[in-house]
Amino acid sequence: MSDEARNDYPRMVCHHCGDAIGVYEPLVLETRVGRYDTSLAADPGVFESDRPGFHRACYELIHDDI
């Protein structure tokens, strides 16, 4: 698959580290009502969210009170 074709796929970037969040990786979406744990495979609608998303490990690094 060419790089151009790969760039056509939706992707989510971690708000903390800037790396892409893999489809099956655990992620945390920061919502207006609190933390939402999911993955892109489990909840593809997350791609359309305007809320910040994080790798779970990154989220826990910056929110050490969890």
Secondary structure, 3 states (H helix, E strand, C coil): CCHHHHHCCCCEECCCCCCEECCCCCEEEEECCEEEEECCCCCHHHHHCCCCEEEHHHHHHHCCCC
